Amino acid sequence: MPKPRLPEFLYDAAMVIDQGRRARQEDAIVSDFPTGNGFGFVVLADGMGGHAGGDVASKIVVTEVFSELKMQSGDPEVLEQRIGDILGYAALSANECIGLYSSRSPEHEGMGATLLAPVLMDDRLYWVSIGDSPLYLFRDGTLSRLNADHVLVSQIDFMVNSGLMGREEAVNHPDQHCLTSVLAGRDIAQIDCRATPVRLAHGDIVIAASDGLQSLSEPRIEALLRFAGNQSAERIADGLLRDIARLDDPWQDNVSFCVIKVQKQGEPAQPAEDPVLRRKFKARNGSGT
């Protein structure tokens, strides 16, 4: 009987969840990265609905999607062959559960949640995404967003670029940040389901987050990762959370995220630190991670 193939890539992952300054925690997040397995996934949901049950909606989404992925993960090769169908089914199942729950509990009518579920298999990254929760990739000093942003401002930008709306009208549009797709028990308007993988490389950092992380600008997140990218995923996650706390925003949203460092077997675990960059970062911010 042939020996199972050893994974070429492994992951160092760390999760954070914080209530911020909100009255309740409406984010939910869970991850599964078995040690030495070369496989893992995150499921994150950001609830909406406030007293109508955003906290309940996010828990339903995370529970349903995690259960489906965990059940299918016994044979990662088969999972990968059907990854698009499985991710899509998990999202539809979670949406159906929210609809069923709210129909039986009128006080929760109108509740919903975003969904972000990246799946990593060796050097391959897949995901399903509904809503505005960002999936970032940090590579070679540059941060980029991978998944679609299902908010009205994205459609407004398209209309401006297509000449269908004026720039001034777009800037003053009152609904720029309204979600255009969400899990709420109704038809899902937009689903970003990546069934063709994004290839990962040694030293990449993947961050799956709720929009609470976007209290920090993307240039700020990028700068912190340039400075602290040689540290463990846990230290990077703590550094991001401390940066959010430094903002001292009285309206700080719930924030949850998972930092995943991609490590090729046989390569040095930590790249050499850039002492010049460290000095510049400390001078600019007054402290370091």
Disulfide bonds with the S-S distance in Angstrom:
none
